[in-house]
Amino acid sequence: MKFVIPSYQRFDKLKLLTLTFLNTHDIKKEDTYIIVRVDDTDLSKYVALREEGYNVEVLVDVRGIGATHNYITNHFEENEYIVELDDDIIDIVDNNRQSIVSLKDSVEEMLSLMRMENISYGGLYQVDNNMFMSKQQNYTTDLRYLLGIFRIRKINKSIILKTNYAEDFENTILHYDRDKKILKNNWLCAKTKNYADGGCNGDGRDFNTEKEDKEYLSNKYPEYCRLFQRKNGRWDLRLKHYK
């Protein structure tokens, strides 16, 4: 299994958080792929990770998280399963707020179900709230939001993203539209800090750019999503298969 981490202007977080997390779970460095941009101010630090055994891919003419995921799709083999992670993951916890014992075992359990159900996209619960998580079924396959923090994806080169600041919604919609199922593990959740400095926030994300991308999705896929505005002003989407 290959673990793929896009990162932009967050080398210190990547090193301290996600790479430490993977190392704790004995994920081999040669199975870890770090995707960075040539214009990153920390590029030399990222590239130096090759000396430790990591795979570091440097993007030259690619801008935006959606385009980065399209690059990842093209880079890996068709029908290959990969695990995509954010660069600031602190931990993965269960519905009792206990750290998982084995990342490999958790991934393999989800992979087994995905293969059995012919599902090409899977992820975790989006909020570290044990009360909400415990009220859910362990696994669901209907259309639900999968946050981009941690997901398992079967490479399908026909799936091409058009958005940057709603790519997690678009990925969910496109894979669901293809398979009519996605796998959501409601009893596990990745702990991180959403909207941290760097990443998409350092690359043009704001309320307006998010609205543009989410508005595009709501207009293109009205059978799968509805646009609404939260109290803090941020625009968001509700995912549901509206029949």
BALOBA-1460 file (C-alpha; in Angstrom, 3 decimals):
// residues 243
<rec num="1" residu="m" x="0.000" y="0.000" z="0.000"/>
<rec num="2" residu="k" x="1.263" y="3.477" z="-0.912"/>
<rec num="3" residu="f" x="0.664" y="6.485" z="1.326"/>
<rec num="4" residu="v" x="0.481" y="9.797" z="-0.546"/>
<rec num="5" residu="i" x="0.788" y="13.216" z="1.132"/>
<rec num="6" residu="p" x="0.376" y="16.487" z="-0.793"/>
<rec num="7" residu="s" x="2.056" y="19.321" z="1.116"/>
<rec num="8" residu="y" x="2.482" y="23.047" z="0.494"/>
<rec num="9" residu="q" x="4.381" y="25.447" z="2.747"/>
<rec num="10" residu="r" x="4.005" y="23.173" z="5.761"/>
<rec num="11" residu="f" x="7.230" y="21.202" z="5.940"/>
<rec num="12" residu="d" x="7.513" y="21.506" z="9.728"/>
<rec num="13" residu="k" x="3.937" y="20.245" z="10.246"/>
<rec num="14" residu="l" x="4.503" y="17.390" z="7.802"/>
<rec num="15" residu="k" x="7.664" y="16.287" z="9.591"/>
<rec num="16" residu="l" x="6.312" y="16.707" z="13.117"/>
<rec num="17" residu="l" x="2.805" y="15.372" z="12.574"/>
<rec num="18" residu="t" x="1.942" y="13.112" z="9.615"/>
<rec num="19" residu="l" x="5.389" y="11.575" z="9.102"/>
<rec num="20" residu="t" x="5.690" y="10.962" z="12.834"/>
<rec num="21" residu="f" x="2.220" y="9.386" z="12.837"/>
<rec num="22" residu="l" x="3.135" y="7.074" z="9.950"/>
<rec num="23" residu="n" x="6.434" y="6.157" z="11.564"/>
<rec num="24" residu="t" x="4.613" y="5.272" z="14.790"/>
<rec num="25" residu="h" x="2.560" y="2.770" z="12.782"/>
<rec num="26" residu="d" x="5.624" y="1.298" z="11.055"/>
<rec num="27" residu="i" x="4.736" y="2.557" z="7.591"/>
<rec num="28" residu="k" x="7.803" y="2.135" z="5.412"/>
<rec num="29" residu="k" x="9.385" y="5.309" z="4.114"/>
<rec num="30" residu="e" x="9.717" y="3.792" z="0.657"/>
<rec num="31" residu="d" x="5.916" y="3.390" z="0.622"/>
<rec num="32" residu="t" x="5.396" y="7.084" z="1.447"/>
<rec num="33" residu="y" x="5.072" y="9.630" z="-1.377"/>
<rec num="34" residu="i" x="5.278" y="13.358" z="-0.638"/>
<rec num="35" residu="i" x="3.931" y="15.682" z="-3.348"/>
<rec num="36" residu="v" x="5.326" y="19.246" z="-3.322"/>
<rec num="37" residu="r" x="5.496" y="22.262" z="-5.619"/>
<rec num="38" residu="v" x="8.634" y="23.649" z="-7.195"/>
<rec num="39" residu="d" x="7.818" y="27.162" z="-5.918"/>
<rec num="40" residu="d" x="7.554" y="26.078" z="-2.261"/>
<rec num="41" residu="t" x="9.878" y="28.113" z="-0.034"/>
<rec num="42" residu="d" x="10.794" y="24.908" z="1.836"/>
<rec num="43" residu="l" x="11.478" y="22.891" z="-1.307"/>
<rec num="44" residu="s" x="15.065" y="22.049" z="-0.328"/>
<rec num="45" residu="k" x="13.870" y="20.660" z="3.015"/>
<rec num="46" residu="y" x="11.240" y="18.524" z="1.314"/>
<rec num="47" residu="v" x="13.715" y="17.203" z="-1.249"/>
<rec num="48" residu="a" x="16.166" y="16.343" z="1.543"/>
<rec num="49" residu="l" x="13.631" y="13.775" z="2.778"/>
<rec num="50" residu="r" x="14.741" y="11.590" z="-0.125"/>
<rec num="51" residu="e" x="17.945" y="10.965" z="1.805"/>
<rec num="52" residu="e" x="15.815" y="9.402" z="4.561"/>
<rec num="53" residu="g" x="14.158" y="7.044" z="2.085"/>
<rec num="54" residu="y" x="10.955" y="8.953" z="1.270"/>
<rec num="55" residu="n" x="9.666" y="9.432" z="-2.266"/>
<rec num="56" residu="v" x="9.414" y="13.163" z="-2.999"/>
<rec num="57" residu="e" x="7.671" y="14.245" z="-6.218"/>
<rec num="58" residu="v" x="8.177" y="17.886" z="-7.262"/>
<rec num="59" residu="l" x="5.400" y="19.488" z="-9.326"/>
<rec num="60" residu="v" x="6.512" y="22.126" z="-11.821"/>
<rec num="61" residu="d" x="3.430" y="23.381" z="-13.691"/>
<rec num="62" residu="v" x="0.695" y="22.272" z="-11.298"/>
<rec num="63" residu="r" x="-1.239" y="24.755" z="-9.127"/>
<rec num="64" residu="g" x="-4.074" y="23.999" z="-6.717"/>
<rec num="65" residu="i" x="-5.120" y="20.979" z="-4.694"/>
<rec num="66" residu="g" x="-7.535" y="19.718" z="-7.357"/>
<rec num="67" residu="a" x="-4.823" y="19.804" z="-10.018"/>
<rec num="68" residu="t" x="-2.449" y="18.123" z="-7.541"/>
<rec num="69" residu="h" x="-4.868" y="15.231" z="-7.095"/>
<rec num="70" residu="n" x="-5.198" y="14.961" z="-10.865"/>
<rec num="71" residu="y" x="-1.410" y="14.645" z="-10.986"/>
<rec num="72" residu="i" x="-1.570" y="11.883" z="-8.371"/>
<rec num="73" residu="t" x="-4.207" y="10.091" z="-10.454"/>
<rec num="74" residu="n" x="-1.939" y="10.197" z="-13.496"/>
<rec num="75" residu="h" x="1.188" y="9.263" z="-11.524"/>
<rec num="76" residu="f" x="-0.045" y="5.967" z="-10.092"/>
<rec num="77" residu="e" x="-1.284" y="2.866" z="-11.894"/>
<rec num="78" residu="e" x="-4.888" y="2.406" z="-13.019"/>
<rec num="79" residu="n" x="-6.916" y="0.406" z="-10.444"/>
<rec num="80" residu="e" x="-4.161" y="0.757" z="-7.830"/>
<rec num="81" residu="y" x="-5.363" y="1.553" z="-4.315"/>
<rec num="82" residu="i" x="-3.590" y="4.398" z="-2.502"/>
<rec num="83" residu="v" x="-4.077" y="6.101" z="0.860"/>
<rec num="84" residu="e" x="-4.119" y="9.914" z="0.687"/>
<rec num="85" residu="l" x="-3.413" y="11.911" z="3.841"/>
<rec num="86" residu="d" x="-3.205" y="15.560" z="4.827"/>
<rec num="87" residu="d" x="0.209" y="16.761" z="5.977"/>
<rec num="88" residu="d" x="-0.915" y="17.681" z="9.510"/>
<rec num="89" residu="i" x="-2.522" y="14.502" z="10.870"/>
<rec num="90" residu="i" x="-2.020" y="14.151" z="14.601"/>
<rec num="91" residu="d" x="-3.696" y="10.801" z="15.139"/>
<rec num="92" residu="i" x="-6.583" y="8.544" z="14.149"/>
<rec num="93" residu="v" x="-8.985" y="7.733" z="16.966"/>
<rec num="94" residu="d" x="-12.012" y="5.480" z="17.369"/>
<rec num="95" residu="n" x="-15.485" y="6.234" z="18.679"/>
<rec num="96" residu="n" x="-14.166" y="5.903" z="22.224"/>
<rec num="97" residu="r" x="-11.464" y="8.497" z="21.475"/>
<rec num="98" residu="q" x="-8.780" y="5.855" z="21.710"/>
<rec num="99" residu="s" x="-5.884" y="5.858" z="19.246"/>
<rec num="100" residu="i" x="-6.052" y="3.049" z="16.738"/>
<rec num="101" residu="v" x="-3.683" y="0.179" z="17.456"/>
<rec num="102" residu="s" x="-2.645" y="-0.527" z="13.872"/>
<rec num="103" residu="l" x="-3.046" y="1.765" z="10.864"/>
<rec num="104" residu="k" x="-2.233" y="-1.138" z="8.552"/>
<rec num="105" residu="d" x="-5.011" y="-3.289" z="10.024"/>
<rec num="106" residu="s" x="-7.540" y="-0.443" z="9.819"/>
<rec num="107" residu="v" x="-6.659" y="0.204" z="6.188"/>
<rec num="108" residu="e" x="-6.783" y="-3.487" z="5.303"/>
<rec num="109" residu="e" x="-10.217" y="-3.858" z="6.888"/>
<rec num="110" residu="m" x="-11.558" y="-0.986" z="4.797"/>
<rec num="111" residu="l" x="-9.827" y="-2.266" z="1.671"/>
<rec num="112" residu="s" x="-11.381" y="-5.678" z="2.119"/>
<rec num="113" residu="l" x="-14.867" y="-4.157" z="2.277"/>
<rec num="114" residu="m" x="-14.173" y="-1.873" z="-0.684"/>
<rec num="115" residu="r" x="-13.058" y="-4.770" z="-2.850"/>
<rec num="116" residu="m" x="-15.993" y="-6.894" z="-1.734"/>
<rec num="117" residu="e" x="-18.506" y="-4.124" z="-2.524"/>
<rec num="118" residu="n" x="-16.682" y="-2.871" z="-5.645"/>
<rec num="119" residu="i" x="-16.161" y="0.578" z="-4.089"/>
<rec num="120" residu="s" x="-13.343" y="2.838" z="-5.269"/>
<rec num="121" residu="y" x="-13.468" y="5.566" z="-2.597"/>
<rec num="122" residu="g" x="-13.467" y="5.385" z="1.188"/>
<rec num="123" residu="g" x="-12.796" y="7.593" z="4.185"/>
<rec num="124" residu="l" x="-13.428" y="8.379" z="7.834"/>
<rec num="125" residu="y" x="-15.872" y="10.347" z="9.958"/>
<rec num="126" residu="q" x="-15.298" y="14.086" z="9.677"/>
<rec num="127" residu="v" x="-15.590" y="15.243" z="13.309"/>
<rec num="128" residu="d" x="-13.827" y="13.996" z="16.448"/>
<rec num="129" residu="n" x="-17.063" y="13.593" z="18.389"/>
<rec num="130" residu="n" x="-17.512" y="10.179" z="20.003"/>
<rec num="131" residu="m" x="-21.209" y="10.779" z="20.720"/>
<rec num="132" residu="f" x="-21.990" y="11.460" z="17.037"/>
<rec num="133" residu="m" x="-19.741" y="8.634" z="15.855"/>
<rec num="134" residu="s" x="-21.207" y="6.023" z="18.200"/>
<rec num="135" residu="k" x="-24.738" y="6.751" z="16.962"/>
<rec num="136" residu="q" x="-23.730" y="5.798" z="13.410"/>
<rec num="137" residu="q" x="-23.371" y="2.388" z="11.842"/>
<rec num="138" residu="n" x="-19.740" y="1.280" z="11.761"/>
<rec num="139" residu="y" x="-19.732" y="1.417" z="7.943"/>
<rec num="140" residu="t" x="-22.112" y="3.083" z="5.488"/>
<rec num="141" residu="t" x="-22.123" y="3.086" z="1.684"/>
<rec num="142" residu="d" x="-24.652" y="5.816" z="0.834"/>
<rec num="143" residu="l" x="-23.618" y="9.316" z="-0.304"/>
<rec num="144" residu="r" x="-22.005" y="11.131" z="2.622"/>
<rec num="145" residu="y" x="-19.278" y="13.731" z="2.889"/>
<rec num="146" residu="l" x="-15.743" y="12.359" z="3.109"/>
<rec num="147" residu="l" x="-13.290" y="14.939" z="4.400"/>
<rec num="148" residu="g" x="-10.009" y="14.921" z="2.510"/>
<rec num="149" residu="i" x="-7.895" y="14.418" z="5.642"/>
<rec num="150" residu="f" x="-7.632" y="10.668" z="5.075"/>
<rec num="151" residu="r" x="-9.079" y="8.579" z="2.276"/>
<rec num="152" residu="i" x="-8.480" y="5.392" z="0.354"/>
<rec num="153" residu="r" x="-8.796" y="5.780" z="-3.385"/>
<rec num="154" residu="k" x="-8.731" y="3.336" z="-6.265"/>
<rec num="155" residu="i" x="-6.998" y="5.087" z="-9.141"/>
<rec num="156" residu="n" x="-9.377" y="5.770" z="-12.015"/>
<rec num="157" residu="k" x="-7.864" y="7.973" z="-14.691"/>
<rec num="158" residu="s" x="-11.277" y="8.906" z="-16.094"/>
<rec num="159" residu="i" x="-12.023" y="10.884" z="-12.910"/>
<rec num="160" residu="i" x="-10.664" y="14.416" z="-13.413"/>
<rec num="161" residu="l" x="-11.283" y="17.167" z="-10.869"/>
<rec num="162" residu="k" x="-12.336" y="20.661" z="-11.941"/>
<rec num="163" residu="t" x="-12.266" y="22.378" z="-8.515"/>
<rec num="164" residu="n" x="-9.544" y="23.246" z="-6.019"/>
<rec num="165" residu="y" x="-11.345" y="24.439" z="-2.905"/>
<rec num="166" residu="a" x="-14.087" y="21.806" z="-3.006"/>
<rec num="167" residu="e" x="-12.028" y="18.874" z="-4.255"/>
<rec num="168" residu="d" x="-13.042" y="16.630" z="-1.346"/>
<rec num="169" residu="f" x="-16.720" y="17.185" z="-2.228"/>
<rec num="170" residu="e" x="-16.002" y="16.694" z="-5.930"/>
<rec num="171" residu="n" x="-13.988" y="13.526" z="-5.325"/>
<rec num="172" residu="t" x="-16.811" y="12.122" z="-3.202"/>
<rec num="173" residu="i" x="-19.454" y="13.002" z="-5.804"/>
<rec num="174" residu="l" x="-17.531" y="11.675" z="-8.811"/>
<rec num="175" residu="h" x="-16.684" y="8.358" z="-7.162"/>
<rec num="176" residu="y" x="-20.230" y="7.934" z="-5.876"/>
<rec num="177" residu="d" x="-21.612" y="8.755" z="-9.320"/>
<rec num="178" residu="r" x="-19.353" y="6.055" z="-10.764"/>
<rec num="179" residu="d" x="-19.961" y="3.283" z="-8.212"/>
<rec num="180" residu="k" x="-23.239" y="4.411" z="-6.603"/>
<rec num="181" residu="k" x="-21.440" y="3.681" z="-3.321"/>
<rec num="182" residu="i" x="-18.697" y="5.113" z="-1.161"/>
<rec num="183" residu="l" x="-17.358" y="3.525" z="2.014"/>
<rec num="184" residu="k" x="-17.417" y="5.631" z="5.159"/>
<rec num="185" residu="n" x="-15.927" y="4.352" z="8.406"/>
<rec num="186" residu="n" x="-18.028" y="6.239" z="10.943"/>
<rec num="187" residu="w" x="-16.172" y="4.823" z="13.955"/>
<rec num="188" residu="l" x="-12.768" y="6.234" z="13.065"/>
<rec num="189" residu="c" x="-11.737" y="9.879" z="12.738"/>
<rec num="190" residu="a" x="-8.480" y="11.648" z="11.862"/>
<rec num="191" residu="k" x="-7.403" y="14.396" z="14.237"/>
<rec num="192" residu="t" x="-5.922" y="17.491" z="12.613"/>
<rec num="193" residu="k" x="-6.337" y="21.256" z="12.448"/>
<rec num="194" residu="n" x="-8.598" y="22.285" z="9.589"/>
<rec num="195" residu="y" x="-7.779" y="25.469" z="7.675"/>
<rec num="196" residu="a" x="-4.288" y="25.678" z="9.189"/>
<rec num="197" residu="d" x="-1.755" y="28.116" z="7.752"/>
<rec num="198" residu="g" x="-0.194" y="26.976" z="4.503"/>
<rec num="199" residu="g" x="-1.800" y="24.294" z="2.373"/>
<rec num="200" residu="c" x="-4.867" y="25.557" z="0.518"/>
<rec num="201" residu="n" x="-5.002" y="28.614" z="2.770"/>
<rec num="202" residu="g" x="-1.631" y="29.655" z="1.408"/>
<rec num="203" residu="d" x="-2.807" y="29.133" z="-2.151"/>
<rec num="204" residu="g" x="-5.848" y="31.357" z="-2.528"/>
<rec num="205" residu="r" x="-8.518" y="29.720" z="-0.390"/>
<rec num="206" residu="d" x="-11.064" y="32.105" z="1.112"/>
<rec num="207" residu="f" x="-14.842" y="32.284" z="1.479"/>
<rec num="208" residu="n" x="-15.292" y="33.566" z="-2.086"/>
<rec num="209" residu="t" x="-13.115" y="31.000" z="-3.848"/>
<rec num="210" residu="e" x="-14.755" y="28.217" z="-1.842"/>
<rec num="211" residu="k" x="-18.179" y="29.535" z="-2.823"/>
<rec num="212" residu="e" x="-17.275" y="29.593" z="-6.516"/>
<rec num="213" residu="d" x="-16.165" y="25.966" z="-6.494"/>
<rec num="214" residu="k" x="-19.055" y="24.746" z="-4.370"/>
<rec num="215" residu="e" x="-21.542" y="26.717" z="-6.456"/>
<rec num="216" residu="y" x="-20.134" y="25.023" z="-9.552"/>
<rec num="217" residu="l" x="-20.715" y="21.591" z="-7.996"/>
<rec num="218" residu="s" x="-24.241" y="22.416" z="-6.828"/>
<rec num="219" residu="n" x="-25.156" y="23.535" z="-10.353"/>
<rec num="220" residu="k" x="-23.490" y="20.591" z="-12.093"/>
<rec num="221" residu="y" x="-24.663" y="17.868" z="-9.686"/>
<rec num="222" residu="p" x="-28.042" y="19.021" z="-8.272"/>
<rec num="223" residu="e" x="-29.024" y="15.389" z="-7.712"/>
<rec num="224" residu="y" x="-26.145" y="15.023" z="-5.236"/>
<rec num="225" residu="c" x="-25.633" y="18.327" z="-3.414"/>
<rec num="226" residu="r" x="-27.167" y="21.611" z="-2.235"/>
<rec num="227" residu="l" x="-25.342" y="24.883" z="-1.540"/>
<rec num="228" residu="f" x="-25.899" y="26.729" z="1.753"/>
<rec num="229" residu="q" x="-24.168" y="29.359" z="3.894"/>
<rec num="230" residu="r" x="-23.059" y="28.725" z="7.462"/>
<rec num="231" residu="k" x="-23.472" y="31.278" z="10.265"/>
<rec num="232" residu="n" x="-19.777" y="32.188" z="10.040"/>
<rec num="233" residu="g" x="-20.238" y="33.162" z="6.392"/>
<rec num="234" residu="r" x="-18.518" y="30.120" z="4.885"/>
<rec num="235" residu="w" x="-20.337" y="28.472" z="1.989"/>
<rec num="236" residu="d" x="-20.791" y="24.734" z="2.139"/>
<rec num="237" residu="l" x="-22.543" y="21.781" z="0.515"/>
<rec num="238" residu="r" x="-24.989" y="19.210" z="1.825"/>
<rec num="239" residu="l" x="-24.437" y="15.850" z="0.164"/>
<rec num="240" residu="k" x="-27.341" y="13.527" z="-0.409"/>
<rec num="241" residu="h" x="-28.598" y="11.433" z="-3.284"/>
<rec num="242" residu="y" x="-31.760" y="13.404" z="-4.043"/>
<rec num="243" residu="k" x="-33.915" y="10.942" z="-5.956"/>
